[in-house]
Amino acid sequence: MVTRELLEKYLPDHSGFTVRHIEEKKDKFIAYMDYHVMNDQGYYIGYIDFSLHIPKDNPEDFKLRVHRKRSHYLVRYYDMRWVLEEALSYDIGDMIEEIEAKRGEDVA
């Protein structure tokens, strides 16, 4: 099961990602995040404001929701969505591995 501690450990807070707030609901966590977009020269040119909805019992079914009105970089938003989802899927996959490892320890 996903916990706040695991989310704080595994959600990226580097490489352009910022975790602003994690909210706990009955059946899921919602992480409010930003991704800061850089151009080819390495300058920040805006950000994408989004939330990550992570079910407590099934974290691999996370949903990414972009807050378009609060984002400052929408020109290439559709190009960036797959980058965000893929990057976050690796972090959530690492978290799932830890959850499964703990389950294995509990069974043994």
Helices and strands as residue ranges (DSSP letters): H 4-10, E 17-24, E 28-38, E 44-55, G 59-61, E 63-66, G 68-70, H 77-107
